[in-house]
Amino acid sequence: MGGDFAPRNTVEGAAQALAAYAQLSKLILVGDRTAIESELRRLKCSDPRVEIFHASQVVDMTDEGVAAVRRKKDSSISRAVDLVKKGEADAVVSAGHTGAAVAASTIKLRTLPGIDRAGIAATIPTESNVFVLIDAGANPDAKPEQLLQYAIMGAVYSRHILGYRNPSIGLMSIGSEDNKGSESTKEVFKMLRASGLNFRGNIEGHDLFERPVEVVICEGFVGNVMLKSAEALAHAIFAWLKHELTKNPVRQAGALLAKGAFTAIRRKIDVDEYGGSQLLGVDGICIIAHGASSPRAIKNAIRIALESIGQQVNPHIVEEIKNYVAKSPHGPDAAAA
């Protein structure tokens, strides 16, 4: 029931996923039964793999995340996470209130052994690669040891989901020099340099697309601002291009000749194609989709959940954390706990 166009887009995206992914053995739609059944009838979807789990409440965007989870115990996001906790589902996908999804998953599922705080891993395309940005909004005030954990989790995700054998890692800062940044970033810089990870060093905003790494580490406040700014800029550039290229017949002819290039670029930066972002670090799989997700975005968010299940991302994270602690007995308290 979460999202700007729920339940219409979420149910339609679920129907698209059922048609596209044969490995999807069961899909549980959690929310208002009457509304969900109405959407299924509109779509003429009678797939036997669909189940409906009725939930009487919805978390509003004006609600505070943790308070909503505690107060609205029969909300669709709380009940969906409960299904994962009980082992009745392997993953939860939500386009609703991000804070509520993070809070419900953290409170109910807990974090993986050795992980202090969960982080949202968003994938962002560049000309030459796709990188993981973590954290994109779950933990605004991350401590240095938590940023180190993000680096380990981001490397696992990059390796097993995106296919990079030895992903390079960059720490977002205000300068590439070792001594640049806040006291927190200076501290985590030292930790990352001694971690054994493929740490490139500090990176700045322009490095994201000019000298891309495979994993970008930052606090959730910084990451969320970066992600939304990048999305807004991409939309703005295409709007500017459309305005300029339709000013006169000559430009229109040129635009027609370059249509293939414009289409390829639009496809590459299409947020719907990436579906959603995984909340890494919780003991379960939670995919957070954009609030304005189209049906195709929901379908792809479900695809990401299937990939995470198949690639065993969480067991790999636990293994990498154990390996780090074994090699670094004086590592971060949170990782050694």
Buried (B, 14 or more C-beta within 10 A) or exposed (E): BBBEBBBBBBBBBBBBBBEEBEEBEEBBBBBBBEBBEBBBEEBEBEEEEBEBBBBEBBBEEEBBBBEBBEEBEEBBBBBBBBBBBEEEBBBBBBBBBBBBBBBBBBBBBBBBEBBBBBBBBBBBBBEEBBBBBBBBBBBEEBBBBBBBBBBBBBBBBBBBBBEBEEBBBBBBBEEBEEEBBEEBBBBBBEBBEBBEBBBBBBBBEEBBBEBBBBBBBBBBBBBBBBBEEBBEEBEEEBEEBEEEBEEEEEEEEEBEEEEEEBEEBEEEBBBBEBBBBBBBBBBBBBBBBBBEBBBBBBBBBBBBBBBBBEBEBBEBBBEBBEEBBEEBEEBBEBBBE
